[in-house]
């Protein structure tokens, strides 16, 4: 009986405290604080991304008059819609395509593997290989500006990570610079030899300027179209995975047609020479060595 009385008194005390708290002048402020805390926690990735982009923009502004900087550019990408590029820097020393990653923790990755891994307190999260991702951006840019003769010596891929990240790479990268935000200016300025004429740079700048959204409604529409492009690309990737054929079947396929997704094979030029690649890259990553074809022909 005494125990039941004590329990009843305990709950009555809690109810009395809640009643006094709700009727106090501090209650609205506490509720508002709790709501704001929930919103901030929910939007934290977006907040971190916005802050990181502000940091990168601030650094790029210090490049000087020899460079022109474009931010948040949406580039037409043929039948695949739009591809979004975080930053593009143009100069007579080359064109720099920059992909920013606002990740913390340990970053593991290989240049040629499709996925990288972020590790925070033993929690592992997969991310798409940013080198491959930015390669697609570079190809879309070259196609749009109509400068097919620009090779990798002139167009440089840069992947810039947040300073809160720690690289755990086992090998050096050959097709892109993977750096921290603080190394961005140094990486760009190391290229001191003139590679493009001022006329060519001016032409590129004029074409990129046409892509910049003027007002918020334009920007919102571009983001919507870009997300639709991303969803279409993922859908194609899933269907390609289901329809993929064995390697023996691939080797005996007809030249000019991708044996994986039936897309067109186009000639491309990479660091190690010319090769055939699928027009649906990066959704389809089939490639064919031109030397193999020459031997068989």
N, C-alpha and C positions, 0 to 999 in steps of 0.2 A: 504493500500500500504506500509506504514511504517512497519507494523507488518510482512508482507511477506519478506521485505528486511532484517529485524532483524533475522527471522528464517533462511533465506538463508545464512546470515553471520555466524550464529551459526554453521550450518552444515559444511560450508567451513572451519571454525576454527577447527572443529573436524577432518576433512579430512587432514588438514595441519599438525595437531599434530600427527596423525597416520603415515603420510608420513615421518615426521622427526624422529619418534620413530623407524620405520622399518629400515630406512637408518642409524640409529645410531649404534655405536659399542656395546651398551648394549643389543640390541634386541636379538641376539642369546642366551645370558646368561639367559634372562628373559624367553624365550620360553623353554629352557632346564630346568629351575627351575620349570616351570608349568608342564612339562611332568613328571619330577621326582616326583613332589607332587602327581600327579594323580596315578602314579605307586605305590608309598608308601601307599597311601590311599587304593588302590585296594588290595595290598598284606599285609595290616596291620594284619589281623588275622593270616597269616602264619608267619609274623615276630614275633608277640607276642608268638605264639606257639614255635618257635625256641628258643626264649629267655627263655621262661619258661622251656623248656627241658634242656637248658644249665644250668639253676639255679639248677634244680633237680639233674642233673648229678654231678655238683660240690659238692652238699651236700652229695650224696651217696659215692663219692670218699673218704669222711672223715670217713667212717665207720670203716676202719682198715682192717688188714689182716685176721681177723676171718670171714669176709664176702666176697662173690664173687658177682659182680654186672653184669647183662646183660641188654643191652639197645635195644629197638626196635626189639623185637623178633617176628618172624612169625612162629606160631605153626600149624602143620597139624591138621585139625579138621574133619577128616573122609570125608564123602561125601560133606560136606559143605565147603571144600577147606581149607583156612587158616584163622587163627584168629591172630590179631596183639596185642601184649602186650607191653606197654610202657617201663616198667622196671621190672626185676625179681632179687631179692636178695636171695642168698642161704647161709645157715649157719647151724651149729649143733643145733642152737636155733630155727630153723624153716625156712620155705620158705615164702617169702613176694612177693606178686604179686601186683604191683603198677600201678594204672590208674591215669594219671594226667589230670586235667581239667583247662584250661587257661581262666577262666571266671571272669568277674568283676560283681559288683552289688550285689543285694540280691539274695540268693539261697534258694528256698523253695522246700521241698521234704519229702517224706515218704518212709520208707524202703521197703514197699510192693506195692507201686503204680508204674505203668509202666513208668510214666513220671514225671520229675521235672520241675521247672519253674525258669527262670532267669528274674529278674526285674531290669531295668535301666531307671530311670526317667519315671516311669509308663509304659514303654514299656515291654511287657511280651513275653518271648521266651521259647518255650518248648524244653526240652532235654530228651534223653532216660535216665532212671534211671541208674546211674553209678554203683550202687551196683549190680544190676542185670547184667549189662554189664560185670563187673569184675568177677562175679560168673561164667559166661560162659568161661572167660579166665582161671580161676582156674581149671574148669572141663577139658578143653582142655589140660592144662598142665599136670594134673594128668594122663589123658589117654595116653599122649605121653610118659611120663617118665616111665609108667608102675608101678606106686606106688599106687595102689588102696587102700592099707592099710593106707595111709596118710590121716588123717581126719583133721577137721578144727582146731584142737589144734596145728597142725604142719604147716598148710598152712594158711597164714593170708592175707586177702584182705584189701588193703589200697587205699582209694580214696583221692588224694592230690589236693587241689584247690589252685589257685593263691591267694596271700595275698590281692589282690584287691577285693576279694569277701567277702561278709558278710553272715554268716549262719543264717537262720531264721527257723531252725528245731524245731518242737514242741516236738519230742520224741527222745530219745537216740537210737542209732543203735546197734544191737546185732550181726550182721553177717559181719560187716566190720568197719574199722576205717575211718571216714570221717574227714579230717584234712586240715590244711594249709601247704604250702611248709615248713615253718619254724619249724613245729612240726614233720617232717619226721624222723629225726635221733632219737629223743626221743621216738617216737612210736615204732620203730624197736628195740631199745636197751632195752626197758622195758621187753623184753622176755630174761631172763637170764638162764633159766633151759634148759639143753641139752635135745633135743627131737629126734635128728637123729644122727646116727653114722657117723664118718668121712668117712667111706667107702661108705655109702649111699649118702652123700653129694657129694663126688667125682664122683659117678656114675651119679648123676643128672647133675653136671657141664659138664661132658663129653658129655652127650646127648644134653644139651643146646648149647654147643659150636658148634655142628654140624649144628645148625640152623642159625648161624650167617652168613650173606652174606659177601663175601670176597671183592668184588669190586662193583662199581657203577652199572654196568649192571645187576648183580645179584640182587642188592637192588631194582632196577627199576622193574625188572621182578616180584619180590615178591610183591611189592606194587600193581602192575597191577593185579596179581592173587588175592590179598586180596580184592581189590575193586570189582572184579568180584564176590567174595564170599559174600560181603556185599550186592551187587545188587540181587544175588540169594536169600539171606536170606529175603530181603524185599519183593521179589516176592512171596516167600512161605508164609510170614506173611499175605500178602494181600489175597492170595488164601485161607488161613486158616480162615481168618475173614469172607470170603464169604460163606465157607462151614461149619462154626460152627453150631453145633446142640444145641437144648435146654438142660438145665441141667437135666431134667427128663430123657431124652434120654441117656445122658452121664452116669447117674447112673446105667442104666440097660445094659450097653455095656459088651462085652465079655472081660474077663481078658486077659492081654498081648497085646492088641491092643488099641492104643490111639483112642478114639471115635471122637476126633476133626480133626485129620489129617491122621489117619490110620497108624501112625508111631508105632514103637515097644515101648512097655512099659518096662523100665529097672529098676531094684532095685537100689536105691540110699540111701545114709546115710547122714542125716543132723543133725543139732544141737539137734533136738527133736526126733531123732530116724530114723528108716528106712521107706521108702515110695517108691511108684512107680512114675516114672517121664517119660515124653515123650523123646525119643531119639533125637527129633528135637528141644529140648530146645536151645536157648531162643526164636526161632521163634514160637514154640508152648509151652505153659506153663501149659499144663494139668498135674495134679498130682492126685494120689490116695492113700489114707491112707491104709496102710497094715492091720491095726486093723479092718477096715471095712470088708476086704476080709476074714479075719480069722473068724469073726463072722458069715459071710454068708456061709462059706464053711462047 
